[in-house]
Amino acid sequence: MSIATLLAQYHSVARTWHGRPLETVQFFGPRRGADAMGSTSDKAAGLADQAAGNVKQAVGKAIGNERLQVEGAVQEAKGKVQKAVGDMKAVAKDVTDTAAAAINKKL
Protein backbone atom coordinates (compact mmCIF):
# COMPACT_ATOMS: atom_id res chain seq x y z
CA MET A 1 0.00 0.00 0.00
CA SER A 2 1.38 3.37 -0.92
CA ILE A 3 1.68 6.33 1.43
CA ALA A 4 -0.79 8.26 -0.70
CA THR A 5 -3.38 5.50 -0.29
CA LEU A 6 -2.82 5.37 3.47
CA LEU A 7 -3.18 9.15 3.74
CA ALA A 8 -6.36 9.10 1.69
CA GLN A 9 -7.84 6.39 3.94
CA TYR A 10 -6.77 8.29 7.07
CA HIS A 11 -8.40 11.50 5.90
CA SER A 12 -11.63 9.75 4.99
CA VAL A 13 -11.75 8.06 8.42
CA ALA A 14 -10.57 11.12 10.37
CA ARG A 15 -13.35 13.28 8.88
CA THR A 16 -16.13 10.93 10.08
CA TRP A 17 -17.77 9.99 13.34
CA HIS A 18 -19.28 6.50 13.32
CA GLY A 19 -19.49 6.66 9.55
CA ARG A 20 -21.13 10.11 9.43
CA PRO A 21 -19.32 13.19 8.09
CA LEU A 22 -18.12 15.43 10.93
CA GLU A 23 -19.98 18.38 9.42
CA THR A 24 -23.30 16.63 10.14
CA VAL A 25 -22.53 15.46 13.69
CA GLN A 26 -23.72 17.52 16.65
CA PHE A 27 -21.42 16.73 19.56
CA PHE A 28 -22.97 19.12 22.06
CA GLY A 29 -26.53 20.34 22.25
CA PRO A 30 -29.64 20.96 24.29
CA ARG A 31 -30.22 18.61 27.16
CA ARG A 32 -33.21 16.33 27.06
CA GLY A 33 -35.12 14.43 29.70
CA ALA A 34 -35.59 15.31 33.36
CA ASP A 35 -33.30 18.36 33.29
CA ALA A 36 -35.03 19.96 30.33
CA MET A 37 -37.88 21.36 32.42
CA GLY A 38 -35.95 21.75 35.68
CA SER A 39 -35.88 25.53 35.64
CA THR A 40 -39.57 25.81 34.79
CA SER A 41 -40.67 23.46 37.56
CA ASP A 42 -38.43 25.26 40.07
CA LYS A 43 -39.91 28.62 39.05
CA ALA A 44 -43.47 27.29 39.31
CA ALA A 45 -42.88 25.68 42.70
CA GLY A 46 -41.20 28.85 43.94
CA LEU A 47 -44.10 31.02 42.85
CA ALA A 48 -46.56 28.60 44.48
CA ASP A 49 -44.62 28.72 47.77
CA GLN A 50 -44.53 32.52 47.63
CA ALA A 51 -48.30 32.68 47.10
CA ALA A 52 -49.00 30.17 49.89
CA GLY A 53 -46.67 32.08 52.20
CA ASN A 54 -48.47 35.35 51.47
CA VAL A 55 -51.82 33.73 52.22
CA LYS A 56 -50.54 32.27 55.50
CA GLN A 57 -49.19 35.67 56.52
CA ALA A 58 -52.47 37.40 55.72
CA VAL A 59 -54.55 34.81 57.56
CA GLY A 60 -52.17 34.87 60.53
CA LYS A 61 -52.38 38.65 60.68
CA ALA A 62 -56.19 38.61 60.36
CA ILE A 63 -56.68 36.14 63.22
CA GLY A 64 -53.77 37.37 65.31
CA ASN A 65 -51.75 34.16 65.01
CA GLU A 66 -48.09 35.13 65.12
CA ARG A 67 -46.88 31.58 64.47
CA LEU A 68 -48.85 31.42 61.20
CA GLN A 69 -47.41 34.78 60.16
CA VAL A 70 -43.86 33.50 60.72
CA GLU A 71 -44.57 30.24 58.87
CA GLY A 72 -45.90 32.30 55.96
CA ALA A 73 -42.82 34.50 55.91
CA VAL A 74 -40.55 31.44 55.93
CA GLN A 75 -42.53 29.78 53.14
CA GLU A 76 -42.47 32.98 51.09
CA ALA A 77 -38.67 33.23 51.51
CA LYS A 78 -38.31 29.58 50.52
CA GLY A 79 -40.35 30.29 47.41
CA LYS A 80 -38.17 33.25 46.48
CA VAL A 81 -35.03 31.12 46.80
CA GLN A 82 -36.54 28.29 44.76
CA LYS A 83 -37.61 30.70 42.02
CA ALA A 84 -34.09 32.20 41.98
CA VAL A 85 -32.66 28.68 41.58
CA GLY A 86 -34.98 28.15 38.62
CA ASP A 87 -33.89 31.47 37.10
CA MET A 88 -30.22 30.51 37.49
CA LYS A 89 -30.84 27.10 35.91
CA ALA A 90 -32.45 28.82 32.94
CA VAL A 91 -29.49 31.19 32.57
CA ALA A 92 -27.00 28.31 32.85
CA LYS A 93 -28.92 26.32 30.24
CA ASP A 94 -28.99 29.29 27.87
CA VAL A 95 -25.24 29.83 28.26
CA THR A 96 -24.54 26.11 27.74
CA ASP A 97 -26.77 25.93 24.67
CA THR A 98 -25.14 29.03 23.17
CA ALA A 99 -21.65 27.61 23.76
CA ALA A 100 -22.69 24.24 22.31
CA ALA A 101 -24.11 25.93 19.23
CA ALA A 102 -20.88 27.88 18.74
CA ILE A 103 -18.79 24.71 19.10
CA ASN A 104 -21.02 22.80 16.69
CA LYS A 105 -20.85 25.65 14.20
CA LYS A 106 -17.04 25.51 14.22
CA LEU A 107 -17.02 21.77 13.67
Residue pairs with C-beta under 8 A, 6 or more apart in sequence:
15 21
15 22
16 22
17 25
22 107
23 107
25 107
26 104
27 103
27 104
27 107
28 99
28 100
28 103
28 104
29 97
29 100
29 101
29 104
30 36
30 93
30 97
30 100
31 93
31 96
38 86
38 89
39 86
39 87
39 88
39 89
39 90
39 93
40 86
40 90
41 86
42 82
42 83
42 85
42 86
42 89
43 82
43 83
43 86
43 87
43 90
44 86
45 79
45 82
45 86
46 79
46 80
46 81
46 82
46 83
46 84
46 85
46 86
47 79
47 83
48 79
49 75
49 76
49 78
49 79
49 82
50 75
50 76
50 79
50 80
50 83
51 79
52 72
52 75
52 79
53 71
53 72
53 73
53 74
53 75
53 76
53 77
53 78
53 79
54 72
54 76
55 72
56 68
56 69
56 71
56 72
56 75
57 68
57 69
57 72
57 73
57 76
58 72
59 65
59 68
59 72
60 66
60 67
60 68
60 69
60 70
60 71
60 72
61 69
